[in-house]
């Protein structure tokens, strides 16, 4: 995995236009050079935050670019040890203003809840305060030896002073990228990433029509990465 998919999978284009593609510049520090390796950036995060034991696979769960375009509201980096123990999850959050922030969860356990103070502006109709509660889950048959068919679920709930305000989740089933699966994905979701940004703006329009209070864009948090804590 540390060699990145460009060396082992010919069906996902890396840093070049295609039906499905991955661009390094879509991840990591947005102020860095565009030719930086996102994997190298993630390993630098491990070093700077003194995260040890990530000597196994590194996974990135994210939207691809579809026909050269993607808006990625949230992506997840998973760092494993050689014995497949999850050592870290790094949550990358993007807003529609072109900004990015990360939440780091150290030594996470599947099924456990983790909290992080909300410090990054996402929606102009939601204040930059309160907290996120993260939960990561796997569904795997005990007899299953391959990763194919593994189901993943990530839940992110947002709480403000009044309690639970927003519930979101991201789920899917792992499937190898092949000529067949790529064609199937493009036929089923030909404008998936365009649809993501359209739905976000449509929802914002509904909130504005309903009279939701508008919050202007605040300054970015001083630190690019916010550390989490164990949940309740």
C-alpha positions in Angstrom: 0.0 0.0 0.0 2.9 2.4 0.6 3.7 2.2 -3.1 0.4 3.8 -3.8 -2.2 2.3 -6.2 -0.5 3.8 -9.3 2.1 1.0 -9.2 -0.3 -1.9 -8.8 -3.6 -1.0 -10.4 -3.9 0.2 -14.0 -7.6 1.1 -13.8 -7.3 4.1 -11.5 -5.4 7.1 -13.0 -3.0 9.0 -10.7 -2.7 12.7 -11.1 -4.1 12.7 -14.6 -7.5 13.1 -16.2 -9.7 9.9 -16.5 -13.1 8.6 -15.8 -12.0 7.7 -12.3 -8.8 9.3 -11.0 -6.9 10.1 -7.8 -5.0 13.4 -7.3 -2.5 13.9 -4.5 -3.3 17.6 -4.3 -6.8 16.7 -3.1 -5.4 15.5 0.2 -2.9 16.7 2.8 -1.8 20.2 3.5 -3.4 22.5 0.8 -0.6 25.1 1.2 2.1 22.6 0.2 3.4 22.2 -3.3 0.9 20.5 -5.7 3.4 17.8 -6.6 3.7 16.6 -3.1 2.8 12.9 -2.4 -0.2 12.7 -0.1 1.2 9.4 1.3 4.5 11.2 2.2 2.4 13.9 3.8 0.5 11.4 5.9 3.7 9.7 7.0 5.1 13.2 8.0 1.9 13.6 10.2 2.7 10.4 11.9 6.3 11.5 12.6 5.3 15.0 13.8 2.7 13.7 16.1 4.9 10.8 17.4 2.5 8.1 16.2 4.4 4.8 16.4 3.6 1.4 15.2 2.2 2.2 11.8 4.4 -0.3 9.9 1.6 -2.0 8.0 -0.9 -0.9 5.5 -2.2 2.6 5.0 -5.7 3.1 3.6 -7.4 6.2 2.3 -11.2 6.1 2.1 -12.4 9.0 -0.1 -14.3 10.0 -3.2 -12.4 9.7 -6.4 -12.4 12.3 -9.1 -15.1 11.5 -11.7 -14.3 12.9 -15.1 -11.7 15.1 -13.5 -13.9 16.6 -10.7 -14.4 15.9 -7.1 -15.6 17.7 -4.0 -14.6 15.6 -0.9 -16.5 16.7 2.2 -14.7 14.2 4.3 -11.9 11.5 3.8 -10.4 9.0 6.2 -6.8 7.9 6.5 -6.3 4.5 8.3 -2.9 3.5 9.6 -2.3 -0.1 10.6 0.5 -2.1 12.2 2.0 -5.2 10.6 -0.4 -7.4 12.7 -3.4 -5.4 11.3 -4.0 -3.4 14.5 -5.5 0.0 13.7 -3.2 2.6 15.1 -4.6 5.9 13.8 -7.4 7.5 11.9 -7.0 10.9 10.4 -10.2 12.6 9.3 -9.8 15.2 6.5 -12.6 17.7 6.2 -13.1 20.1 3.3 -15.5 23.0 3.1 -16.9 24.7 0.0 -14.6 27.7 0.5 -11.6 25.6 -0.5 -10.3 25.1 3.0 -9.3 21.9 4.8 -8.8 20.7 8.4 -7.9 17.4 10.0 -9.0 15.6 13.1 -6.6 13.0 14.5 -7.8 9.9 16.4 -4.9 8.0 18.0 -5.2 4.3 18.9 -8.8 4.0 17.8 -10.9 0.9 18.4 -13.7 -0.2 16.0 -17.1 0.5 17.6 -15.7 3.0 20.1 -16.9 6.6 20.1 -14.4 9.5 19.9 -15.0 13.2 20.3 -13.3 16.3 18.9 -14.0 19.9 19.3 -15.4 21.5 16.2 -12.9 24.2 15.2 -13.4 24.3 11.4 -16.1 26.1 9.5 -18.1 23.8 7.3 -21.6 25.2 6.8 -22.4 28.9 6.9 -25.6 27.9 8.7 -23.9 26.1 11.5 -21.7 27.7 14.1 -18.1 26.8 14.5 -18.5 25.4 18.0 -19.7 22.2 19.7 -18.2 18.8 19.0 -18.0 15.9 16.6 -18.5 12.3 17.7 -16.9 9.7 15.5 -17.5 6.0 15.3 -15.8 3.5 13.0 -17.2 0.1 12.3 -16.4 -3.1 10.3 -18.5 -6.0 9.3 -16.6 -9.1 8.5 -17.4 -12.9 8.5 -15.0 -14.8 10.8 -14.2 -17.2 8.0 -13.4 -14.4 5.6 -9.8 -14.2 4.7 -9.8 -11.6 1.9 -10.7 -7.9 2.0 -13.3 -8.3 -0.8 -16.8 -7.9 0.6 -15.6 -6.2 3.8 -18.3 -3.6 4.8 -17.2 -0.3 6.4 -19.3 2.3 8.2 -18.2 5.7 9.6 -20.6 7.7 11.7 -20.1 11.4 12.4 -22.6 13.1 14.7 -22.5 16.8 15.5 -23.6 18.2 18.8 -24.0 21.8 19.8 -25.1 23.3 23.1 -28.7 22.0 22.6 -27.6 18.4 21.9 -27.5 16.4 18.7 -28.0 18.6 15.7 -26.7 16.6 12.7 -26.2 12.9 12.0 -24.1 11.7 9.0 -22.6 8.4 7.9 -20.5 7.0 5.1 -20.6 3.3 4.3 -19.6 0.9 1.5 -18.4 -2.5 0.6 -14.8 -3.1 -0.5 -14.4 -4.2 -4.1 -11.2 -4.4 -6.2 -10.8 -1.8 -8.9 -11.0 -3.7 -12.2 -12.0 -2.9 -15.7 -15.5 -4.3 -14.9 -16.0 -2.6 -11.6 -14.7 0.8 -13.0 -17.2 0.5 -15.9 -20.0 -0.4 -13.5 -19.2 2.5 -11.2 -19.2 5.1 -14.0 -22.4 3.7 -15.5 -24.2 3.8 -12.1 -22.7 7.1 -10.8 -21.6 9.0 -13.9 -21.9 12.4 -12.1 -21.5 11.3 -8.5 -19.0 14.0 -7.4 -20.9 16.8 -9.2 -24.0 15.6 -7.4 -22.3 15.9 -4.1 -21.6 19.6 -4.5 -25.0 20.3 -6.0 -26.8 18.6 -3.1 -24.8 20.6 -0.6 -25.7 23.9 -2.2 -29.3 22.8 -2.7 -29.5 22.0 1.1 -28.0 25.4 1.8 -30.7 27.1 -0.3 -33.4 25.3 1.6 -31.9 26.4 4.9 -31.7 30.0 3.7 -35.3 30.0 2.5 -36.3 28.7 5.9 -34.6 31.6 7.5 -31.6 29.9 9.1 -29.0 32.2 10.6 -26.0 32.9 8.4 -22.5 32.7 10.0 -19.7 34.4 8.0 -16.5 32.6 7.3 -14.2 32.8 10.4 -10.4 32.7 10.4 -8.9 29.2 10.1 -7.8 27.5 13.4 -4.1 28.0 14.2 -3.4 24.3 14.1 -4.1 22.3 11.0 -4.7 19.1 13.0 -7.1 18.8 16.0 -6.6 15.9 18.4 -9.6 13.9 19.5 -10.5 12.4 22.9 -12.3 9.2 23.9 -16.1 9.6 23.8 -18.7 9.4 26.5 
